[in-house]
Amino acid sequence: MKYLHLRLEELLEEHNYTKKKVCSAIDIERTNFNRYYRDEFQRIDANLILKLCEFFDCEPGELFEIREKPED
């Protein structure tokens, strides 16, 4: 089964940012950010996508990746 991966871990590493810096800059609670970071979301708000793209200076396609869930 496939799932949508939000590339936050990779982007943080590429830009050498902390979760705290991103949360502060885009005005999101750390607990909510962590759910996105761990791909524990069902939906994502368009405004959040815009904020992330602006913060990381990227396009929406660079935020997401389709991955295969590992079998249990």
Backbone as XML, in Angstrom:
<?xml version="1.0"?>
<chain id="A" units="angstrom">
  <residue number="1" name="MET">
    <atom name="N" x="0.836" y="-1.180" z="0.000"/>
    <atom name="CA" x="0.000" y="0.000" z="0.000"/>
    <atom name="C" x="0.883" y="1.246" z="0.000"/>
  </residue>
  <residue number="2" name="LYS">
    <atom name="N" x="0.485" y="2.244" z="-0.721"/>
    <atom name="CA" x="1.275" y="3.473" z="-0.837"/>
    <atom name="C" x="0.730" y="4.552" z="0.086"/>
  </residue>
  <residue number="3" name="TYR">
    <atom name="N" x="1.609" y="5.501" z="0.403"/>
    <atom name="CA" x="1.200" y="6.642" z="1.216"/>
    <atom name="C" x="1.963" y="7.888" z="0.771"/>
  </residue>
  <residue number="4" name="LEU">
    <atom name="N" x="1.433" y="9.033" z="1.167"/>
    <atom name="CA" x="2.049" y="10.302" z="0.819"/>
    <atom name="C" x="3.014" y="10.702" z="1.929"/>
  </residue>
  <residue number="5" name="HIS">
    <atom name="N" x="4.277" y="10.847" z="1.573"/>
    <atom name="CA" x="5.322" y="11.236" z="2.524"/>
    <atom name="C" x="5.586" y="12.725" z="2.388"/>
  </residue>
  <residue number="6" name="LEU">
    <atom name="N" x="5.503" y="13.427" z="3.510"/>
    <atom name="CA" x="5.847" y="14.843" z="3.553"/>
    <atom name="C" x="7.320" y="14.942" z="3.930"/>
  </residue>
  <residue number="7" name="ARG">
    <atom name="N" x="8.139" y="15.467" z="3.066"/>
    <atom name="CA" x="9.599" y="15.413" z="3.171"/>
    <atom name="C" x="10.191" y="16.401" z="4.185"/>
  </residue>
  <residue number="8" name="LEU">
    <atom name="N" x="9.561" y="16.567" z="5.326"/>
    <atom name="CA" x="10.039" y="17.537" z="6.306"/>
    <atom name="C" x="11.408" y="17.174" z="6.868"/>
  </residue>
  <residue number="9" name="GLU">
    <atom name="N" x="11.606" y="15.918" z="7.196"/>
    <atom name="CA" x="12.902" y="15.513" z="7.754"/>
    <atom name="C" x="14.031" y="15.841" z="6.779"/>
  </residue>
  <residue number="10" name="GLU">
    <atom name="N" x="13.830" y="15.513" z="5.531"/>
    <atom name="CA" x="14.842" y="15.754" z="4.516"/>
    <atom name="C" x="15.097" y="17.251" z="4.317"/>
  </residue>
  <residue number="11" name="LEU">
    <atom name="N" x="14.016" y="18.034" z="4.290"/>
    <atom name="CA" x="14.157" y="19.474" z="4.084"/>
    <atom name="C" x="14.839" y="20.149" z="5.267"/>
  </residue>
  <residue number="12" name="LEU">
    <atom name="N" x="14.508" y="19.710" z="6.477"/>
    <atom name="CA" x="15.179" y="20.261" z="7.659"/>
    <atom name="C" x="16.678" y="20.003" z="7.572"/>
  </residue>
  <residue number="13" name="GLU">
    <atom name="N" x="17.022" y="18.791" z="7.193"/>
    <atom name="CA" x="18.439" y="18.425" z="7.093"/>
    <atom name="C" x="19.140" y="19.213" z="5.983"/>
  </residue>
  <residue number="14" name="GLU">
    <atom name="N" x="18.495" y="19.309" z="4.815"/>
    <atom name="CA" x="19.087" y="20.032" z="3.685"/>
    <atom name="C" x="19.377" y="21.493" z="4.024"/>
  </residue>
  <residue number="15" name="HIS">
    <atom name="N" x="18.465" y="22.113" z="4.769"/>
    <atom name="CA" x="18.587" y="23.538" z="5.084"/>
    <atom name="C" x="19.211" y="23.800" z="6.454"/>
  </residue>
  <residue number="16" name="ASN">
    <atom name="N" x="19.487" y="22.722" z="7.174"/>
    <atom name="CA" x="20.070" y="22.828" z="8.513"/>
    <atom name="C" x="19.186" y="23.655" z="9.451"/>
  </residue>
  <residue number="17" name="TYR">
    <atom name="N" x="17.870" y="23.375" z="9.418"/>
    <atom name="CA" x="16.894" y="24.040" z="10.281"/>
    <atom name="C" x="16.461" y="23.092" z="11.383"/>
  </residue>
  <residue number="18" name="THR">
    <atom name="N" x="15.978" y="23.668" z="12.465"/>
    <atom name="CA" x="15.403" y="22.875" z="13.550"/>
    <atom name="C" x="13.887" y="22.905" z="13.426"/>
  </residue>
  <residue number="19" name="LYS">
    <atom name="N" x="13.250" y="21.938" z="14.063"/>
    <atom name="CA" x="11.782" y="21.927" z="14.100"/>
    <atom name="C" x="11.276" y="23.210" z="14.745"/>
  </residue>
  <residue number="20" name="LYS">
    <atom name="N" x="11.951" y="23.636" z="15.797"/>
    <atom name="CA" x="11.551" y="24.839" z="16.518"/>
    <atom name="C" x="11.544" y="26.055" z="15.601"/>
  </residue>
  <residue number="21" name="LYS">
    <atom name="N" x="12.570" y="26.190" z="14.776"/>
    <atom name="CA" x="12.666" y="27.323" z="13.855"/>
    <atom name="C" x="11.515" y="27.313" z="12.854"/>
  </residue>
  <residue number="22" name="VAL">
    <atom name="N" x="11.220" y="26.137" z="12.294"/>
    <atom name="CA" x="10.134" y="26.032" z="11.311"/>
    <atom name="C" x="8.795" y="26.354" z="11.970"/>
  </residue>
  <residue number="23" name="CYS">
    <atom name="N" x="8.546" y="25.758" z="13.122"/>
    <atom name="CA" x="7.267" y="25.977" z="13.819"/>
    <atom name="C" x="7.052" y="27.452" z="14.118"/>
  </residue>
  <residue number="24" name="SER">
    <atom name="N" x="8.091" y="28.103" z="14.576"/>
    <atom name="CA" x="8.003" y="29.530" z="14.886"/>
    <atom name="C" x="7.755" y="30.349" z="13.622"/>
  </residue>
  <residue number="25" name="ALA">
    <atom name="N" x="8.466" y="30.029" z="12.564"/>
    <atom name="CA" x="8.368" y="30.801" z="11.320"/>
    <atom name="C" x="7.016" y="30.664" z="10.634"/>
  </residue>
  <residue number="26" name="ILE">
    <atom name="N" x="6.434" y="29.474" z="10.667"/>
    <atom name="CA" x="5.168" y="29.274" z="9.958"/>
    <atom name="C" x="3.972" y="29.249" z="10.899"/>
  </residue>
  <residue number="27" name="ASP">
    <atom name="N" x="4.225" y="29.494" z="12.184"/>
    <atom name="CA" x="3.173" y="29.596" z="13.194"/>
    <atom name="C" x="2.321" y="28.319" z="13.272"/>
  </residue>
  <residue number="28" name="ILE">
    <atom name="N" x="2.992" y="27.218" z="13.612"/>
    <atom name="CA" x="2.313" y="25.936" z="13.794"/>
    <atom name="C" x="2.778" y="25.347" z="15.124"/>
  </residue>
  <residue number="29" name="GLU">
    <atom name="N" x="1.857" y="24.722" z="15.830"/>
    <atom name="CA" x="2.213" y="24.098" z="17.101"/>
    <atom name="C" x="3.131" y="22.908" z="16.848"/>
  </residue>
  <residue number="30" name="ARG">
    <atom name="N" x="4.062" y="22.721" z="17.764"/>
    <atom name="CA" x="5.052" y="21.643" z="17.610"/>
    <atom name="C" x="4.380" y="20.276" z="17.523"/>
  </residue>
  <residue number="31" name="THR">
    <atom name="N" x="3.322" y="20.035" z="18.305"/>
    <atom name="CA" x="2.642" y="18.726" z="18.260"/>
    <atom name="C" x="2.034" y="18.477" z="16.882"/>
  </residue>
  <residue number="32" name="ASN">
    <atom name="N" x="1.456" y="19.502" z="16.285"/>
    <atom name="CA" x="0.896" y="19.352" z="14.935"/>
    <atom name="C" x="2.003" y="19.130" z="13.914"/>
  </residue>
  <residue number="33" name="PHE">
    <atom name="N" x="3.078" y="19.890" z="14.044"/>
    <atom name="CA" x="4.213" y="19.732" z="13.128"/>
    <atom name="C" x="4.760" y="18.306" z="13.204"/>
  </residue>
  <residue number="34" name="ASN">
    <atom name="N" x="4.875" y="17.791" z="14.418"/>
    <atom name="CA" x="5.401" y="16.432" z="14.586"/>
    <atom name="C" x="4.520" y="15.389" z="13.909"/>
  </residue>
  <residue number="35" name="ARG">
    <atom name="N" x="3.224" y="15.579" z="13.887"/>
    <atom name="CA" x="2.336" y="14.641" z="13.172"/>
    <atom name="C" x="2.630" y="14.655" z="11.675"/>
  </residue>
  <residue number="36" name="TYR">
    <atom name="N" x="2.837" y="15.841" z="11.131"/>
    <atom name="CA" x="3.203" y="15.940" z="9.710"/>
    <atom name="C" x="4.588" y="15.343" z="9.479"/>
  </residue>
  <residue number="37" name="TYR">
    <atom name="N" x="5.496" y="15.610" z="10.378"/>
    <atom name="CA" x="6.868" y="15.111" z="10.290"/>
    <atom name="C" x="6.907" y="13.586" z="10.249"/>
  </residue>
  <residue number="38" name="ARG">
    <atom name="N" x="6.011" y="12.945" z="11.018"/>
    <atom name="CA" x="5.951" y="11.474" z="11.085"/>
    <atom name="C" x="4.970" y="10.879" z="10.074"/>
  </residue>
  <residue number="39" name="ASP">
    <atom name="N" x="4.441" y="11.710" z="9.175"/>
    <atom name="CA" x="3.465" y="11.259" z="8.167"/>
    <atom name="C" x="2.211" y="10.687" z="8.815"/>
  </residue>
  <residue number="40" name="GLU">
    <atom name="N" x="1.811" y="11.242" z="9.946"/>
    <atom name="CA" x="0.612" y="10.795" z="10.645"/>
    <atom name="C" x="-0.534" y="11.771" z="10.394"/>
  </residue>
  <residue number="41" name="PHE">
    <atom name="N" x="-0.842" y="11.975" z="9.123"/>
    <atom name="CA" x="-1.919" y="12.894" z="8.755"/>
    <atom name="C" x="-2.780" y="12.261" z="7.675"/>
  </residue>
  <residue number="42" name="GLN">
    <atom name="N" x="-4.035" y="12.658" z="7.647"/>
    <atom name="CA" x="-4.957" y="12.208" z="6.609"/>
    <atom name="C" x="-5.156" y="13.289" z="5.545"/>
  </residue>
  <residue number="43" name="ARG">
    <atom name="N" x="-5.115" y="14.539" z="6.007"/>
    <atom name="CA" x="-5.293" y="15.682" z="5.114"/>
    <atom name="C" x="-4.253" y="16.728" z="5.469"/>
  </residue>
  <residue number="44" name="ILE">
    <atom name="N" x="-3.985" y="17.601" z="4.508"/>
    <atom name="CA" x="-3.076" y="18.716" z="4.778"/>
    <atom name="C" x="-3.690" y="19.974" z="4.174"/>
  </residue>
  <residue number="45" name="ASP">
    <atom name="N" x="-3.684" y="21.022" z="4.946"/>
    <atom name="CA" x="-4.295" y="22.284" z="4.561"/>
    <atom name="C" x="-3.463" y="22.983" z="3.473"/>
  </residue>
  <residue number="46" name="ALA">
    <atom name="N" x="-4.139" y="23.536" z="2.499"/>
    <atom name="CA" x="-3.459" y="24.231" z="1.403"/>
    <atom name="C" x="-2.619" y="25.400" z="1.918"/>
  </residue>
  <residue number="47" name="ASN">
    <atom name="N" x="-3.096" y="26.093" z="2.947"/>
    <atom name="CA" x="-2.326" y="27.214" z="3.503"/>
    <atom name="C" x="-1.025" y="26.730" z="4.134"/>
  </residue>
  <residue number="48" name="LEU">
    <atom name="N" x="-1.051" y="25.551" z="4.741"/>
    <atom name="CA" x="0.167" y="24.994" z="5.317"/>
    <atom name="C" x="1.160" y="24.649" z="4.211"/>
  </residue>
  <residue number="49" name="ILE">
    <atom name="N" x="0.676" y="24.096" z="3.121"/>
    <atom name="CA" x="1.550" y="23.792" z="1.980"/>
    <atom name="C" x="2.204" y="25.077" z="1.478"/>
  </residue>
  <residue number="50" name="LEU">
    <atom name="N" x="1.420" y="26.143" z="1.352"/>
    <atom name="CA" x="1.971" y="27.427" z="0.894"/>
    <atom name="C" x="3.032" y="27.953" z="1.862"/>
  </residue>
  <residue number="51" name="LYS">
    <atom name="N" x="2.752" y="27.868" z="3.162"/>
    <atom name="CA" x="3.712" y="28.339" z="4.165"/>
    <atom name="C" x="5.014" y="27.533" z="4.101"/>
  </residue>
  <residue number="52" name="LEU">
    <atom name="N" x="4.884" y="26.223" z="3.963"/>
    <atom name="CA" x="6.079" y="25.377" z="3.889"/>
    <atom name="C" x="6.886" y="25.672" z="2.625"/>
  </residue>
  <residue number="53" name="CYS">
    <atom name="N" x="6.190" y="25.836" z="1.506"/>
    <atom name="CA" x="6.878" y="26.153" z="0.249"/>
    <atom name="C" x="7.603" y="27.485" z="0.350"/>
  </residue>
  <residue number="54" name="GLU">
    <atom name="N" x="6.957" y="28.459" z="0.952"/>
    <atom name="CA" x="7.580" y="29.769" z="1.106"/>
    <atom name="C" x="8.792" y="29.678" z="2.033"/>
  </residue>
  <residue number="55" name="PHE">
    <atom name="N" x="8.636" y="28.967" z="3.130"/>
    <atom name="CA" x="9.723" y="28.859" z="4.103"/>
    <atom name="C" x="10.932" y="28.127" z="3.519"/>
  </residue>
  <residue number="56" name="PHE">
    <atom name="N" x="10.681" y="27.009" z="2.840"/>
    <atom name="CA" x="11.774" y="26.209" z="2.291"/>
    <atom name="C" x="12.172" y="26.639" z="0.871"/>
  </residue>
  <residue number="57" name="ASP">
    <atom name="N" x="11.484" y="27.649" z="0.345"/>
    <atom name="CA" x="11.747" y="28.140" z="-1.002"/>
    <atom name="C" x="11.711" y="26.988" z="-2.006"/>
  </residue>
  <residue number="58" name="CYS">
    <atom name="N" x="10.567" y="26.315" z="-2.028"/>
    <atom name="CA" x="10.410" y="25.158" z="-2.919"/>
    <atom name="C" x="9.018" y="25.138" z="-3.519"/>
  </residue>
  <residue number="59" name="GLU">
    <atom name="N" x="8.805" y="24.221" z="-4.424"/>
    <atom name="CA" x="7.511" y="24.003" z="-5.056"/>
    <atom name="C" x="6.788" y="22.882" z="-4.315"/>
  </residue>
  <residue number="60" name="PRO">
    <atom name="N" x="5.451" y="22.828" z="-4.410"/>
    <atom name="CA" x="4.706" y="21.766" z="-3.716"/>
    <atom name="C" x="5.197" y="20.355" z="-4.048"/>
  </residue>
  <residue number="61" name="GLY">
    <atom name="N" x="5.600" y="20.130" z="-5.277"/>
    <atom name="CA" x="6.088" y="18.806" z="-5.666"/>
    <atom name="C" x="7.356" y="18.389" z="-4.944"/>
  </residue>
  <residue number="62" name="GLU">
    <atom name="N" x="8.090" y="19.362" z="-4.423"/>
    <atom name="CA" x="9.315" y="19.063" z="-3.684"/>
    <atom name="C" x="9.031" y="18.722" z="-2.222"/>
  </residue>
  <residue number="63" name="LEU">
    <atom name="N" x="7.800" y="18.979" z="-1.773"/>
    <atom name="CA" x="7.411" y="18.676" z="-0.393"/>
    <atom name="C" x="6.974" y="17.227" z="-0.224"/>
  </residue>
  <residue number="64" name="PHE">
    <atom name="N" x="6.467" y="16.639" z="-1.292"/>
    <atom name="CA" x="5.823" y="15.333" z="-1.188"/>
    <atom name="C" x="6.523" y="14.262" z="-2.006"/>
  </residue>
  <residue number="65" name="GLU">
    <atom name="N" x="6.295" y="13.030" z="-1.562"/>
    <atom name="CA" x="6.847" y="11.862" z="-2.245"/>
    <atom name="C" x="5.883" y="10.697" z="-1.986"/>
  </residue>
  <residue number="66" name="ILE">
    <atom name="N" x="5.627" y="9.902" z="-2.992"/>
    <atom name="CA" x="4.795" y="8.711" z="-2.802"/>
    <atom name="C" x="5.714" y="7.561" z="-2.432"/>
  </residue>
  <residue number="67" name="ARG">
    <atom name="N" x="5.382" y="6.912" z="-1.327"/>
    <atom name="CA" x="6.208" y="5.805" z="-0.834"/>
    <atom name="C" x="5.358" y="4.559" z="-0.630"/>
  </residue>
  <residue number="68" name="GLU">
    <atom name="N" x="6.034" y="3.443" z="-0.603"/>
    <atom name="CA" x="5.398" y="2.161" z="-0.338"/>
    <atom name="C" x="5.503" y="1.872" z="1.156"/>
  </residue>
  <residue number="69" name="LYS">
    <atom name="N" x="4.368" y="1.550" z="1.788"/>
    <atom name="CA" x="4.394" y="1.186" z="3.211"/>
    <atom name="C" x="5.057" y="-0.171" z="3.359"/>
  </residue>
  <residue number="70" name="PRO">
    <atom name="N" x="5.949" y="-0.285" z="4.352"/>
    <atom name="CA" x="6.573" y="-1.594" z="4.581"/>
    <atom name="C" x="5.530" y="-2.580" z="5.085"/>
  </residue>
  <residue number="71" name="GLU">
    <atom name="N" x="5.688" y="-3.814" z="4.683"/>
    <atom name="CA" x="4.760" y="-4.858" z="5.145"/>
    <atom name="C" x="5.073" y="-5.210" z="6.583"/>
  </residue>
  <residue number="72" name="ASP">
    <atom name="N" x="4.011" y="-5.492" z="7.345"/>
    <atom name="CA" x="4.189" y="-5.835" z="8.771"/>
    <atom name="C" x="4.792" y="-7.183" z="8.961"/>
  </residue>
</chain>
